[in-house]
Amino acid sequence: MGKKYFTLEQQKALKRNQYVKNVTEKSITYTDEFKEDFYYEYLKGKGPTQIMREMEFDTSVLGEKRIQSITERVKKYSQRPDGFKDTREGSSGRPRTKNLTIEDQLERLKHQNALLKQENEFLKKLEQNERRAQRNMHHPSKNSN
């Protein structure tokens, strides 16, 4: 079965919930408070559907797949350094280069340098292995039958 879309009535009802930041016909964005509360209730042993009902969501509107999905995402959020905070806000996904302090710029360059060194080492080893394989193809060992 395909993706379950929200009707306009369902979107309006969902927007009234204090734990909803935004709703479109295709998606729902939950507040950071919701994610944190959901996770702690989950740790207490409550099931995802029960938690959603207690947080005044109509679980039949959300559907099992969305409830399962938010459960998995909240578990992942709990492992992040940023926690449950929505890190998408104000971020295009690209690292900033403007307004960085000299120390930040230096740290970024050191990190970039370390990555390039790793990449060079990897490429050297790959090249060595390819040369070794070429030699073995042209000069098979005397012990092989």
C-alpha positions as CSV (number, residue, x, y, z in Angstrom):
1,M,0.0,0.0,0.0
2,G,1.2,3.5,-0.8
3,K,1.8,6.5,1.4
4,K,-1.1,7.6,3.6
5,Y,-1.9,11.3,3.0
6,F,-3.6,13.6,5.5
7,T,-6.9,15.2,4.5
8,L,-7.4,18.9,5.2
9,E,-9.6,18.0,8.2
10,Q,-7.0,15.7,9.6
11,Q,-4.3,18.3,9.1
12,K,-6.4,20.9,11.0
13,A,-7.0,18.4,13.8
14,L,-3.3,17.5,14.0
15,K,-2.3,21.2,14.1
16,R,-4.4,21.7,17.2
17,N,-2.2,19.2,19.1
18,Q,0.4,20.9,21.3
19,Y,3.1,18.4,20.2
20,V,2.8,19.2,16.5
21,K,5.0,21.8,14.9
22,N,3.8,21.5,11.4
23,V,1.6,19.3,9.2
24,T,1.3,18.9,5.4
25,E,-0.7,16.4,3.4
26,K,2.4,14.1,3.4
27,S,4.2,14.7,6.7
28,I,4.0,15.7,10.3
29,T,6.7,17.5,12.2
30,Y,6.7,17.0,16.0
31,T,8.0,19.4,18.6
32,D,11.3,18.7,20.4
33,E,9.3,18.4,23.6
34,F,7.2,15.6,22.0
35,K,10.3,13.6,21.0
36,E,11.8,13.8,24.4
37,D,8.5,13.0,26.2
38,F,7.8,10.1,23.8
39,Y,11.3,8.7,24.4
40,Y,11.0,8.8,28.2
41,E,7.6,7.2,28.2
42,Y,8.9,4.5,25.8
43,L,11.7,3.8,28.3
44,K,9.2,3.4,31.0
45,G,7.8,0.4,29.0
46,K,4.8,2.0,27.3
47,G,4.0,1.0,23.7
48,P,4.3,3.6,20.9
49,T,0.6,3.5,20.1
50,Q,-0.3,3.9,23.8
51,I,2.0,6.9,24.1
52,M,0.5,8.5,21.0
53,R,-3.0,8.1,22.4
54,E,-2.0,9.6,25.7
55,M,-0.5,12.5,23.9
56,E,-3.9,13.0,22.3
57,F,-3.1,11.8,18.8
58,D,-5.7,9.9,16.7
59,T,-3.6,6.8,16.0
60,S,-5.9,5.7,13.2
61,V,-5.1,8.9,11.3
62,L,-1.4,8.5,11.8
63,G,-1.3,4.8,10.9
64,E,1.0,2.0,12.1
65,K,3.9,2.9,9.7
66,R,4.1,6.5,10.9
67,I,4.0,5.4,14.6
68,Q,6.7,2.8,13.9
69,S,8.8,5.4,12.1
70,I,8.6,8.1,14.8
71,T,9.6,5.4,17.3
72,E,12.7,4.5,15.4
73,R,13.6,8.2,14.8
74,V,13.2,9.1,18.4
75,K,15.5,6.2,19.4
76,K,18.1,7.6,17.0
77,Y,17.7,11.2,18.3
78,S,18.4,10.0,21.8
79,Q,21.9,8.9,20.7
80,R,22.8,12.2,19.0
81,P,24.9,14.9,20.7
82,D,22.1,17.4,19.9
83,G,19.5,15.1,21.4
84,F,16.0,15.7,20.4
85,K,16.6,19.2,19.0
86,D,15.6,19.7,15.4
87,T,18.9,20.5,13.8
88,R,17.4,21.3,10.4
89,E,16.3,24.8,11.4
90,G,18.6,27.5,10.0
91,S,20.8,24.9,8.3
92,S,21.2,24.3,4.6
93,G,23.2,21.1,5.3
94,R,26.4,22.8,4.1
95,P,29.1,23.6,6.6
96,R,29.4,27.3,7.2
97,T,32.5,29.1,6.1
98,K,31.4,32.7,6.8
99,N,31.8,34.2,10.3
100,L,34.1,31.5,11.6
101,T,36.7,32.5,14.1
102,I,40.4,31.9,13.2
103,E,40.4,29.0,15.7
104,D,37.4,27.4,14.0
105,Q,38.9,27.9,10.6
106,L,42.1,26.3,11.8
107,E,40.3,23.4,13.3
108,R,38.3,22.9,10.1
109,L,41.5,22.9,8.0
110,K,43.2,20.4,10.4
111,H,40.3,18.1,10.0
112,Q,40.3,18.5,6.2
113,N,44.1,17.8,6.2
114,A,43.7,14.6,8.3
115,L,41.0,13.4,5.9
116,L,43.2,14.0,2.9
117,K,46.1,12.2,4.5
118,Q,43.8,9.2,5.1
119,E,42.6,9.3,1.6
120,N,46.2,9.4,0.2
121,E,47.3,6.5,2.4
122,F,44.3,4.5,1.2
123,L,45.1,5.3,-2.5
124,K,48.7,4.3,-2.0
125,K,47.8,1.0,-0.5
126,L,45.2,0.4,-3.3
127,E,47.9,1.1,-5.9
128,Q,50.4,-1.2,-4.2
129,N,47.8,-4.0,-4.1
130,E,47.0,-3.5,-7.8
131,R,50.7,-3.6,-8.8
132,R,51.1,-6.8,-6.7
133,A,48.1,-8.3,-8.4
134,Q,49.4,-7.4,-11.8
135,R,52.8,-9.0,-11.0
136,N,51.2,-12.2,-9.8
137,M,49.2,-12.4,-13.0
138,H,52.3,-12.0,-15.2
139,H,54.6,-14.0,-13.0
140,P,52.7,-16.8,-11.2
141,S,54.6,-18.3,-8.3
142,K,56.5,-21.6,-8.9
143,N,54.5,-23.3,-6.2
144,S,51.1,-22.9,-7.9
145,N,49.8,-25.9,-9.9
